[in-house]
Amino acid sequence: MNIDFKNVSKHYAPRTHEKMQEVLMNPQGVGPEIHYYMIRGGKNQKNITIWEPGTISGEYIKTYGHYHLGQLDETYWITFGQGIAVLQKLALDEKGEMIPDVVEEFKVIKVKPGDSIYMPPGYGHLFANVGETYFVTADNSPVNFGDVDPSGMPGHADYEPVKKMQGFAYYVVEHEGKPALKKNLKYKEIKKEDLGGLSVIV
């Protein structure tokens, strides 16, 4: 076995509450210092992500959310806990650029251990931890350890449209002890949606 250890110090990346405030339903809400933890494996190993349980002003702890650059796809494997995957594809303008506030397709999928979720090219995605324990996934997204901060905000992903809109088209929130959705009013239009059986609260 020939393992290269030169990038070990770059494998770990936490996502802090300060960073996550950019995409929270309530940026002033109180949350844990670290929302989720990432171990990046590079192209020859899987990436592992671990979410803290809980809510911030009623919104379940989630990943920041991003879109892949180019034709990159990705698969996630759920290994522990209970979560919800949120996928959305933005509409494109005449130049083929994403329109940040118009969603072509929005989809919600409940996930549990043993499930896998395929993220097609062009789809933004995030996960929310809706259980009472850690939520853990593995994924096969590439990591370029030549990036300035490869494990923090990977160079293959575009976070700006999510930041601009303060999250995705719906927030995953706790309502009467179970997951529900609350619309993000910054979005102008959602053309097609599959809410996975979740109710929408005002």
C-alpha positions in Angstrom: 0.0 0.0 0.0 1.4 3.3 -1.1 -0.4 6.2 0.6 0.5 9.8 0.1 0.2 11.8 3.4 1.2 15.2 2.1 -2.4 16.5 2.0 -3.6 15.2 5.4 -3.7 18.7 7.0 -6.1 19.8 4.2 -8.6 17.0 4.7 -10.6 18.5 7.5 -12.9 21.5 7.1 -15.6 22.7 9.5 -18.5 24.9 8.5 -18.9 27.5 11.1 -22.0 29.3 12.3 -20.5 32.6 11.2 -20.2 31.3 7.6 -23.7 29.6 7.6 -25.4 32.9 8.7 -25.2 33.9 5.0 -27.8 31.2 4.0 -29.9 30.8 7.2 -33.6 31.6 7.3 -32.8 33.7 10.3 -29.2 34.8 10.3 -29.5 36.1 13.8 -30.6 32.7 15.1 -28.5 31.0 17.8 -26.7 27.8 16.6 -23.7 25.6 17.4 -20.2 27.0 16.7 -19.8 24.3 14.0 -22.9 23.2 12.0 -21.2 20.3 10.1 -17.8 18.7 9.7 -16.2 17.5 6.4 -13.4 15.1 5.8 -12.2 15.4 2.2 -10.7 12.3 0.7 -9.6 13.6 -2.7 -10.3 11.7 -5.9 -9.3 8.3 -4.5 -11.3 8.3 -1.3 -14.9 9.3 -0.4 -15.7 12.5 1.4 -17.4 12.2 4.8 -19.8 14.8 6.2 -21.3 14.9 9.7 -24.1 17.2 10.7 -24.9 18.3 14.2 -28.6 17.7 15.2 -30.9 20.6 16.1 -32.5 23.7 14.7 -31.7 27.4 14.4 -34.8 29.5 14.8 -36.8 26.5 13.7 -34.7 25.7 10.7 -32.9 22.3 10.7 -29.1 22.3 10.5 -28.1 22.0 6.9 -25.2 22.2 4.5 -24.5 25.6 2.8 -25.7 24.3 -0.6 -23.9 24.7 -3.9 -24.1 24.2 -7.7 -21.4 22.2 -9.5 -19.4 23.9 -12.2 -19.5 22.3 -15.7 -21.0 18.8 -16.2 -20.0 17.4 -12.8 -22.3 14.9 -11.2 -22.1 13.4 -7.7 -23.6 10.6 -5.6 -24.2 10.7 -1.9 -24.6 7.6 0.3 -26.5 7.9 3.6 -24.7 6.1 6.4 -26.3 7.3 9.7 -29.2 9.4 10.9 -32.3 10.9 9.2 -32.0 13.6 6.6 -33.7 15.5 3.8 -32.0 16.1 0.4 -33.0 19.3 -1.4 -32.2 19.7 -5.1 -32.9 22.6 -7.3 -32.1 23.6 -10.8 -32.1 27.3 -11.8 -33.6 28.6 -15.0 -31.1 29.8 -17.6 -31.1 33.1 -19.5 -30.4 33.5 -23.2 -26.6 33.3 -22.6 -27.0 30.1 -20.7 -26.3 31.7 -17.3 -28.2 30.8 -14.2 -31.0 33.1 -13.1 -30.5 33.2 -9.3 -34.2 33.9 -8.4 -36.0 31.6 -10.9 -36.1 27.9 -10.2 -36.7 25.5 -13.1 -37.1 22.5 -10.8 -37.2 22.0 -7.1 -37.2 18.6 -5.4 -37.2 17.3 -1.8 -36.2 13.7 -0.9 -36.4 12.1 2.6 -33.3 9.9 3.2 -32.2 7.2 5.7 -29.2 4.9 6.1 -28.7 2.7 3.1 -30.1 5.2 0.6 -28.1 6.8 -2.1 -28.9 10.1 -3.9 -27.6 11.0 -7.4 -27.0 14.7 -8.0 -27.2 15.3 -11.8 -25.1 18.0 -13.5 -26.6 21.5 -13.1 -28.6 20.7 -9.9 -27.8 22.6 -6.8 -28.1 20.5 -3.6 -28.0 20.5 0.2 -28.9 18.2 3.0 -30.7 19.0 6.3 -30.4 16.8 9.4 -34.0 16.2 10.6 -33.1 13.6 13.2 -32.1 13.6 16.8 -28.6 12.3 16.2 -25.7 13.1 13.9 -26.5 12.8 10.2 -23.6 11.2 8.2 -23.0 10.9 4.5 -20.3 9.8 2.1 -19.9 11.3 -1.4 -17.7 11.0 -4.4 -17.3 14.7 -5.2 -13.7 15.6 -6.4 -11.3 17.6 -4.4 -8.4 19.5 -5.8 -5.9 19.9 -3.1 -4.1 22.5 -5.2 -6.9 24.9 -4.4 -6.2 27.7 -1.9 -8.7 26.2 0.5 -9.9 22.9 -1.1 -11.7 21.5 1.8 -13.4 24.7 2.9 -15.1 26.0 -0.3 -14.0 23.6 -3.1 -13.1 25.1 -6.4 -15.5 22.7 -8.3 -18.6 24.3 -6.7 -20.4 27.6 -7.1 -21.8 29.0 -3.8 -22.5 32.5 -4.9 -26.1 32.0 -6.3 -27.0 30.3 -2.9 -25.4 33.2 -0.9 -27.2 35.8 -3.1 -30.6 34.2 -2.4 -29.9 33.5 1.3 -30.4 29.8 0.7 -32.6 27.6 -1.5 -36.2 28.2 -2.6 -37.5 26.5 0.6 -36.1 26.2 4.1 -36.5 22.8 5.9 -38.1 23.7 9.2 -39.5 21.9 12.2 -43.3 22.2 12.5 -45.3 20.4 15.2 -42.4 18.0 15.8 -41.7 17.0 12.2 -40.1 18.4 9.0 -42.0 21.0 6.9 -41.0 23.6 4.4 -41.1 27.4 4.5 -40.8 29.4 1.3 -37.8 31.7 0.7 -39.5 34.9 -0.5 -36.4 36.1 -2.3 -37.2 33.7 -5.1 -39.4 35.1 -7.9 -40.7 31.8 -9.4 -40.6 28.1 -9.0 -41.7 26.4 -12.3 -41.8 22.8 -11.2 -41.7 21.4 -7.6 -41.9 18.0 -5.9 -42.1 18.7 -2.1 -41.7 15.0 -1.1 -44.9 15.0 0.9 -43.8 17.8 3.2 -46.3 20.5 4.2 -45.6 24.2 3.5 -46.1 26.6 6.4 -46.5 30.3 6.2 
